[in-house]
Amino acid sequence: MTTRRQFMFTIVPAAATLAVTATAARAADHVDEKDPAAVGLGYKHDASKVDAKKYPTYKAGAACANCQFYQGKPTDAWAGCPLLGGKQVNGKGWCSGYAKKA
């Protein structure tokens, strides 16, 4: 028979390990600028580094955090984007699929 103390000594470390693993998995889910989909959309982690000549639709102030496709809060550093397969994009980033939130 398992005692409550044995159960706690088992479940607490397991829960902590699971939380650390989930955080690491989310960090690994950040889109890479060299990813083919990111290259196709001209995605950059830092919108200030977008080549405005190559992407004339880019306007100063446009960023993933204020795009309608950004799946997080505007204050989130990273959030998912359906244009890039649900991978996480930087809130300060930009791509040619940018559409200002209404």
Order of alpha helices (4+ residues) and beta strands (2+ residues): alpha-alpha-beta-beta
